[in-house]
Amino acid sequence: MARPRVQEEFACHQPGLLRRTTARGQDGGWIVIDLWRSAADADACDARWEADPVTQAFMALLDRSSVTTERYEQLD
């Protein structure tokens, strides 16, 4: 299964990743929430994501037009 490979072989090795949660909605949609130490860490992961063979094998299973990325800043 591609999703666990992304978690085990890519995500958990990313510098600055504090927490990663994946959930599925009743409508079949998915959400992945990554908490980062800094925006720079998230940016660096984005660059690695596009070049990594494990993540690209996963993305090949998806309709890329259905994938969106949003960023939020934590409020204290």
Contact map, one row per residue, 1 for C-alpha under 8 A:
1111100000000000000000000000000000000000000000000000000000000000000000000000
1111110000000000000000000000000000000000000000000000010011000000000000000000
1111111000000000000000000000000000000000000000000000000001000000000000000000
1111111100000000000000000000000000000000000000000000000000000000000000000000
1111111111000000000000000000000000000000000000000000010000000000000000000000
0111111111100000000000000000000000000000000000000000011001000000000000000000
0011111111110000000000000000000000000000000000000000000000000000000000000000
0001111111111000000000000000000000000000000000000000000000000000000000000000
0000111111111000000000000000000000000000000000000000010000000000000000000000
0000111111111100000000000000000000000000000000000000011000000000000000000000
0000011111111100100000000000000000000000000000000000000000000000000000000000
0000001111111100100000000000000000000000000000000000000000000000000000000000
0000000111111110000000000000000000000000000000000000000000000000000000000000
0000000001111111100000000000000000000000000010000000000000000000000000000000
0000000000001111100000000000000000000000100000000000000000000000000000000000
0000000000000111110000000000000000011100110000000000000000000000000000000000
0000000000110111111100000000000001111000110000000000000000000000000000000000
0000000000000001111100000000000001111000000000000000000000000000000000000000
0000000000000000111110000000000001110000000000000000000000000000000000000000
0000000000000000111111000000000111100000000000000000000000000000000000000000
0000000000000000001111100000000111000000000000000000000000000000000000000000
0000000000000000000111110000011110000000000000000000000000000000000000000000
0000000000000000000011111000011100000000000000000000000000000000000000000000
0000000000000000000001111101111000000000000000000000000000000000000000000000
0000000000000000000000111111110000000000000000000000000000000000000000000000
0000000000000000000000011111100000000000000000000000000000000000000000000000
0000000000000000000000001111100000000000000000000000000000000000000000000000
0000000000000000000000011111110000000000000000000000000000000000000000000000
0000000000000000000000011111111000000000000000000000000000000000000000000000
0000000000000000000001111001111100000000000000000000000000000000000000000000
0000000000000000000001110000111110000000000000000000000000000000000000000000
0000000000000000000111100000011111000000000000000000000000000000000000000000
0000000000000000000111000000001111100000000000000000000000000000000000000000
0000000000000000111110000000000111110000000000000000000000000000000000000000
0000000000000000111100000000000011111000000000000000000000000000000000000000
0000000000000001111000000000000001111110110000000000000000000000000000000000
0000000000000001110000000000000000111110100000000000000000000000000000000000
0000000000000001000000000000000000011111110000000000000000000000000000000000
0000000000000000000000000000000000011111111000000000000000000000000000000000
0000000000000000000000000000000000000111111100000000000000000000000000000000
0000000000000011100000000000000000011111111110000000000000000000000000000000
0000000000000001100000000000000000010111111111000000000000000000000000000000
0000000000000000000000000000000000000011111111100000000000000000000000000000
0000000000000000000000000000000000000001111111110000000000000000000000000000
0000000000000100000000000000000000000000111111111000000000000000000000000000
0000000000000000000000000000000000000000011111111100000000000000000000000000
0000000000000000000000000000000000000000001111111110000000000000000000000000
0000000000000000000000000000000000000000000111111111000000000000000000000000
0000000000000000000000000000000000000000000011111111001100000000000000000000
0000000000000000000000000000000000000000000001111111001100000000000000000000
0000000000000000000000000000000000000000000000111111101100000000000000000000
0000000000000000000000000000000000000000000000011111111100000000000000000000
0000000000000000000000000000000000000000000000000011111110000000000000000000
0100110011000000000000000000000000000000000000000001111111000000000000000000
0000010001000000000000000000000000000000000000001111111111100000000000000000
0000000000000000000000000000000000000000000000001111111111110000000000000000
0100000000000000000000000000000000000000000000000000111111111000000000000000
0110010000000000000000000000000000000000000000000000011111111100000000000000
0000000000000000000000000000000000000000000000000000001111111111000000000000
0000000000000000000000000000000000000000000000000000000111111110000000000000
0000000000000000000000000000000000000000000000000000000011111110000000000000
0000000000000000000000000000000000000000000000000000000001111111010000000000
0000000000000000000000000000000000000000000000000000000000111111111000000000
0000000000000000000000000000000000000000000000000000000000100111111000000000
0000000000000000000000000000000000000000000000000000000000000011111100000000
0000000000000000000000000000000000000000000000000000000000000111111100000000
0000000000000000000000000000000000000000000000000000000000000011111110000000
0000000000000000000000000000000000000000000000000000000000000000111111000000
0000000000000000000000000000000000000000000000000000000000000000001111100000
0000000000000000000000000000000000000000000000000000000000000000000111110000
0000000000000000000000000000000000000000000000000000000000000000000011111000
0000000000000000000000000000000000000000000000000000000000000000000001111100
0000000000000000000000000000000000000000000000000000000000000000000000111110
0000000000000000000000000000000000000000000000000000000000000000000000011111
0000000000000000000000000000000000000000000000000000000000000000000000001111
0000000000000000000000000000000000000000000000000000000000000000000000000111
